Amino acid sequence: MKQLTVMVTGAGAVLGQGVLRCLRMAQRPIRVITADPDYRAAGHWLGDFAVTIPMADDPEYLKAVEIILAREQVGILLIGTDVELPIFSKERVHLEAKYGTRVVVSSPRVVEIANDKLMTAHFLEGAGFSFALSVSADDRSAIAELAKTIGFPLIAKPKQGARSVGVFVVNSPEELSHVMGRTDLVVQELLPGNEGEYTAGCLVVQKKCLASVMLRRDLRDGNTYRAYADTSRRFDGEISAIAERLGCYGPCNFQFRIKNGRPVVFEINARFSGTTPIRAMFGFNEVLAIVDYLNTDTPIPEVKIKEGAVFRAWSDIYVDALQLENFKITKSLSAPNCTEYPFRSL
């Protein structure tokens, strides 16, 4: 059987590196190509062949990707940054037909809803799910009515954003006045945090959510740095129903808090997430699950996760200067070689 080649973009991003770490857990050979605009991206040393590509907003970006798909006979393409999702979502049918590469990305409609927090809230409301009361900051009458109805504090966030960047709590009418009129912000009710915050990873195949793993998490700088397995499965049904109603394809991530005993989703990511490798540590590797499904029609495995917690810690790699310089010049690197220094030496 021909060896499978998987390409992962965003080798410099936490998301992309998480996908690469999951691929490295495979018990069979998978040839992994890493792609990123920066030759110094750490994820390049988690694969077998590294390439640099233009930024996603560069007119030559898609052409550069297509050259790699054709030359390297890429079987599956996994996306490691948010900015690339709309591009591949739009081009998925074209790329799959022309190169035979399975592109793991949801439809443009799903990506659009997930990328906009106001659209996310409207989708949930329209579909009959719990949702965070939300209005656009430039709708002055709606924002005044929201403040009158639920009071303070409220929370303001970029409509399109991630990792809590640009998010702030609004505690008073005076602070709210500084928010009014901004077209880039959504103002929402501040959901209760007494039961913690959750992140759920789902896999949807043929319109059915075949796997979901819930983690309760602690955040630092918008990223999960401690995660705890939620083995109760009490929210699986509702989160799976949202994933199916949304129409996801492959991975989708839902972030939620609990209000009146029900999960209230406030953010959707139509992709793998930064907690994808953590779910693999708990026992469910969603990256390998979808890769095996697409490559050999292997059924998505039953979700079985372990009790416990995952604490994130730094690790480092050493790359020699000559290798780096050659990669910078040639824009490709076969058999990347580094010395790994884990957090704790074995």
PLY file of the C-alpha trace (Angstrom):
ply
format ascii 1.0
element vertex 346
property float x
property float y
property float z
element edge 345
property int vertex1
property int vertex2
end_header
0.00 0.00 0.00
1.27 3.46 -0.91
2.39 5.47 2.11
-0.05 8.22 3.06
1.22 11.79 2.83
-0.47 14.33 5.10
0.21 18.06 4.82
-0.31 20.35 7.82
-0.34 24.12 7.44
0.39 26.57 10.25
3.53 24.86 11.54
4.26 28.00 13.54
0.85 28.12 15.24
-0.25 26.41 18.46
-3.11 24.82 16.50
-0.89 23.50 13.71
1.69 22.17 16.13
-1.05 20.40 18.10
-2.20 18.63 14.93
1.39 17.62 14.19
1.87 16.23 17.69
-1.23 14.08 17.23
0.13 12.73 13.94
3.40 11.80 15.66
1.43 9.50 17.96
0.56 7.24 15.02
1.69 3.62 15.28
2.11 3.32 11.49
4.15 5.36 9.03
2.61 8.59 7.81
4.71 10.98 5.77
4.07 14.45 7.17
4.69 17.69 5.26
4.78 20.88 7.30
4.02 24.29 5.78
4.38 27.78 7.20
5.54 31.22 5.99
8.36 31.24 8.59
11.33 28.88 8.18
11.84 29.11 11.96
8.42 27.67 12.85
8.99 24.99 15.48
6.43 22.67 13.90
8.72 22.13 10.90
10.72 19.76 13.10
7.68 17.64 13.86
7.39 16.38 10.28
9.33 14.64 7.51
9.49 17.37 4.89
9.21 21.11 5.58
8.31 23.90 3.16
7.80 27.63 3.47
4.78 29.15 1.75
3.44 32.71 1.34
1.15 34.30 3.90
-2.50 33.44 3.46
-3.34 36.94 2.18
-0.62 36.79 -0.50
-2.01 36.47 -4.08
0.48 33.62 -4.66
-0.60 31.63 -1.59
-3.03 29.21 -3.21
-0.79 28.63 -6.20
2.10 27.72 -3.89
-0.08 25.25 -1.99
-1.31 23.65 -5.21
2.28 23.11 -6.38
3.01 21.20 -3.17
-0.19 19.13 -3.39
0.70 18.03 -6.93
4.44 17.52 -6.45
4.22 15.66 -3.14
1.00 13.74 -3.94
-0.64 14.88 -0.72
-3.46 12.56 0.34
-4.93 14.64 3.16
-4.62 18.35 3.96
-5.10 19.51 7.56
-5.39 23.23 8.33
-3.49 24.76 11.22
-4.57 28.43 11.26
-7.88 30.30 11.27
-6.97 32.65 8.44
-6.64 29.76 5.99
-10.07 28.28 6.69
-12.10 30.56 4.34
-9.63 29.94 1.50
-9.69 26.16 1.73
-13.41 26.09 2.42
-14.04 27.95 -0.83
-11.51 25.90 -2.81
-12.12 22.47 -1.29
-14.15 21.00 -4.17
-11.64 22.30 -6.73
-8.61 20.98 -4.86
-10.11 17.57 -4.19
-11.16 17.12 -7.82
-7.87 18.32 -9.32
-5.34 16.70 -6.98
-7.23 13.92 -5.22
-6.34 15.51 -1.88
-8.94 15.23 0.90
-9.22 18.73 2.39
-10.53 18.60 5.96
-12.61 21.75 6.21
-16.27 22.65 6.65
-18.43 24.55 4.16
-18.10 28.33 3.66
-21.39 28.83 5.53
-20.16 26.93 8.59
-16.80 28.73 8.57
-18.54 32.11 8.28
-20.86 31.41 11.24
-18.02 30.09 13.38
-15.74 33.01 12.55
-18.27 35.62 13.74
-19.45 35.56 17.37
-22.60 37.54 16.62
-23.53 35.15 13.82
-22.77 32.27 16.19
-25.27 33.61 18.73
-27.91 34.20 16.05
-27.44 30.67 14.68
-27.84 29.11 18.13
-30.93 31.20 18.85
-32.53 30.39 15.52
-31.82 26.68 15.93
-33.43 26.58 19.37
-30.27 26.06 21.44
-29.14 28.00 24.49
-27.23 31.12 23.50
-25.58 34.17 25.01
-27.67 37.33 24.57
-25.64 39.30 22.03
-25.83 42.56 20.09
-23.54 44.42 17.77
-21.79 47.33 19.49
-22.83 49.69 16.70
-26.54 49.01 17.35
-27.08 51.66 20.02
-30.74 50.89 20.73
-30.10 47.16 21.02
-27.10 47.65 23.27
-29.08 49.98 25.55
-31.90 47.44 25.74
-29.43 44.66 26.59
-27.98 46.69 29.46
-31.48 47.53 30.69
-32.65 43.90 30.50
-29.77 42.06 32.17
-27.70 44.83 33.75
-23.96 44.80 34.33
-21.40 43.37 33.97
-21.47 42.68 30.25
-18.63 41.43 28.09
-17.33 42.94 24.84
-15.29 40.97 22.31
-14.18 41.21 18.71
-16.74 39.61 16.39
-13.82 37.83 14.78
-11.07 36.90 17.19
-9.51 34.15 19.27
-7.61 33.44 22.50
-9.42 36.23 24.37
-7.51 38.94 22.48
-9.40 42.24 22.74
-11.95 40.86 25.22
-12.92 43.03 28.19
-15.61 43.22 30.84
-17.97 46.21 30.77
-18.94 47.17 34.32
-20.88 50.42 33.96
-22.83 52.70 31.60
-19.73 54.87 31.31
-17.61 51.96 30.13
-20.40 50.92 27.79
-20.40 54.36 26.18
-16.81 53.75 25.03
-17.94 50.57 23.27
-21.00 51.96 21.48
-20.56 52.61 17.79
-17.77 50.10 17.19
-18.59 47.85 14.24
-15.93 45.26 15.13
-17.31 44.35 18.57
-20.13 42.24 19.93
-21.53 42.89 23.41
-22.85 39.86 25.27
-24.22 38.79 28.61
-21.43 37.62 30.88
-22.14 33.93 31.38
-21.72 32.52 34.89
-18.36 30.91 35.56
-19.07 29.13 38.82
-19.06 25.74 37.09
-15.98 26.58 35.05
-15.43 26.84 31.32
-15.55 23.91 28.93
-14.12 23.08 25.53
-15.55 20.30 23.40
-13.97 18.63 20.40
-16.36 16.96 17.93
-15.92 14.91 14.77
-18.77 15.06 12.27
-18.93 12.63 9.36
-21.82 12.36 6.91
-23.81 14.84 9.02
-23.51 12.73 12.17
-21.42 13.66 15.20
-19.58 10.40 15.81
-17.32 11.57 18.63
-17.27 14.31 21.23
-14.85 14.88 24.09
-15.52 17.50 26.77
-12.80 19.09 28.88
-13.12 21.58 31.69
-10.27 24.04 31.43
-8.31 26.81 33.10
-7.14 29.66 30.87
-4.02 31.80 30.80
-3.62 34.49 28.12
-6.59 32.97 26.30
-5.01 29.52 26.01
-5.79 26.34 27.95
-2.98 25.60 30.38
-4.80 23.10 32.62
-7.49 20.68 31.47
-9.60 18.12 33.28
-11.49 15.24 31.70
-15.27 15.48 31.93
-16.23 11.81 31.95
-19.84 12.49 32.97
-20.86 12.85 29.29
-23.77 15.01 30.50
-23.36 17.61 27.75
-22.56 15.25 24.86
-26.09 15.14 23.50
-26.64 18.88 23.21
-23.18 19.70 21.87
-23.43 16.88 19.31
-26.84 18.19 18.25
-25.36 21.67 17.69
-22.53 20.22 15.59
-24.96 18.30 13.42
-27.40 21.19 13.02
-24.56 23.52 12.07
-23.49 21.09 9.37
-19.83 20.68 10.27
-17.49 18.44 8.31
-14.70 16.78 10.25
-13.49 18.58 13.39
-15.33 21.35 15.19
-14.65 22.92 18.57
-17.24 24.41 20.95
-16.49 26.57 23.98
-19.22 26.92 26.57
-20.22 27.71 30.12
-23.12 26.36 32.16
-26.28 28.37 32.81
-29.33 26.88 34.51
-27.82 23.44 34.11
-27.40 23.69 30.33
-24.36 24.34 28.16
-24.33 27.79 26.56
-21.93 27.90 23.63
-20.30 31.30 23.14
-17.63 30.41 20.58
-17.36 27.91 17.74
-14.19 27.01 15.85
-14.78 25.10 12.62
-11.49 23.23 12.94
-9.28 21.31 15.31
-8.44 23.32 18.42
-5.51 24.08 20.69
-6.83 21.38 23.03
-6.82 18.68 20.33
-3.51 17.14 21.55
-4.81 17.27 25.13
-7.79 15.15 24.12
-5.33 12.69 22.60
-3.52 12.53 25.94
-6.83 11.64 27.60
-7.27 8.80 25.11
-9.01 10.10 21.98
-6.84 11.23 19.07
-9.29 13.06 16.81
-6.61 13.84 14.20
-5.71 10.18 13.63
-9.40 9.24 13.79
-10.34 11.48 10.85
-7.14 10.65 8.94
-7.81 6.90 9.22
-11.44 7.39 8.26
-10.56 9.33 5.11
-7.62 7.10 4.16
-8.98 3.61 4.78
-12.66 4.06 5.74
-11.77 3.02 9.30
-14.80 3.77 11.50
-14.40 6.61 13.98
-13.47 4.81 17.23
-15.61 4.81 20.33
-14.72 7.61 22.72
-12.98 6.26 25.80
-11.18 8.84 27.90
-9.20 8.54 31.10
-9.85 10.35 34.34
-7.25 12.95 35.28
-5.76 16.28 34.37
-3.26 17.65 31.85
-0.92 20.48 32.85
0.85 22.23 29.99
4.56 22.96 30.19
7.22 24.30 27.85
9.66 22.07 25.99
12.42 23.13 23.60
14.29 22.00 20.49
17.78 22.83 19.24
18.35 23.31 15.49
21.84 23.88 14.09
22.56 27.11 12.24
23.61 25.57 8.92
20.34 23.65 8.60
18.36 26.81 9.36
20.29 28.88 6.85
19.87 26.29 4.09
16.14 26.06 4.80
15.82 29.84 4.67
17.44 29.94 1.23
15.97 26.84 -0.43
12.48 27.11 1.19
12.32 23.34 1.67
13.93 20.90 4.07
14.03 17.11 3.81
14.22 15.07 7.01
14.29 17.99 9.49
16.68 17.17 12.30
16.72 18.65 15.79
17.62 17.82 19.35
14.55 17.74 21.57
14.70 18.85 25.20
11.47 17.77 26.92
10.25 19.50 30.05
11.53 16.58 32.07
14.37 14.38 30.80
13.61 10.66 30.82
0 1
1 2
2 3
3 4
4 5
5 6
6 7
7 8
8 9
9 10
10 11
11 12
12 13
13 14
14 15
15 16
16 17
17 18
18 19
19 20
20 21
21 22
22 23
23 24
24 25
25 26
26 27
27 28
28 29
29 30
30 31
31 32
32 33
33 34
34 35
35 36
36 37
37 38
38 39
39 40
40 41
41 42
42 43
43 44
44 45
45 46
46 47
47 48
48 49
49 50
50 51
51 52
52 53
53 54
54 55
55 56
56 57
57 58
58 59
59 60
60 61
61 62
62 63
63 64
64 65
65 66
66 67
67 68
68 69
69 70
70 71
71 72
72 73
73 74
74 75
75 76
76 77
77 78
78 79
79 80
80 81
81 82
82 83
83 84
84 85
85 86
86 87
87 88
88 89
89 90
90 91
91 92
92 93
93 94
94 95
95 96
96 97
97 98
98 99
99 100
100 101
101 102
102 103
103 104
104 105
105 106
106 107
107 108
108 109
109 110
110 111
111 112
112 113
113 114
114 115
115 116
116 117
117 118
118 119
119 120
120 121
121 122
122 123
123 124
124 125
125 126
126 127
127 128
128 129
129 130
130 131
131 132
132 133
133 134
134 135
135 136
136 137
137 138
138 139
139 140
140 141
141 142
142 143
143 144
144 145
145 146
146 147
147 148
148 149
149 150
150 151
151 152
152 153
153 154
154 155
155 156
156 157
157 158
158 159
159 160
160 161
161 162
162 163
163 164
164 165
165 166
166 167
167 168
168 169
169 170
170 171
171 172
172 173
173 174
174 175
175 176
176 177
177 178
178 179
179 180
180 181
181 182
182 183
183 184
184 185
185 186
186 187
187 188
188 189
189 190
190 191
191 192
192 193
193 194
194 195
195 196
196 197
197 198
198 199
199 200
200 201
201 202
202 203
203 204
204 205
205 206
206 207
207 208
208 209
209 210
210 211
211 212
212 213
213 214
214 215
215 216
216 217
217 218
218 219
219 220
220 221
221 222
222 223
223 224
224 225
225 226
226 227
227 228
228 229
229 230
230 231
231 232
232 233
233 234
234 235
235 236
236 237
237 238
238 239
239 240
240 241
241 242
242 243
243 244
244 245
245 246
246 247
247 248
248 249
249 250
250 251
251 252
252 253
253 254
254 255
255 256
256 257
257 258
258 259
259 260
260 261
261 262
262 263
263 264
264 265
265 266
266 267
267 268
268 269
269 270
270 271
271 272
272 273
273 274
274 275
275 276
276 277
277 278
278 279
279 280
280 281
281 282
282 283
283 284
284 285
285 286
286 287
287 288
288 289
289 290
290 291
291 292
292 293
293 294
294 295
295 296
296 297
297 298
298 299
299 300
300 301
301 302
302 303
303 304
304 305
305 306
306 307
307 308
308 309
309 310
310 311
311 312
312 313
313 314
314 315
315 316
316 317
317 318
318 319
319 320
320 321
321 322
322 323
323 324
324 325
325 326
326 327
327 328
328 329
329 330
330 331
331 332
332 333
333 334
334 335
335 336
336 337
337 338
338 339
339 340
340 341
341 342
342 343
343 344
344 345
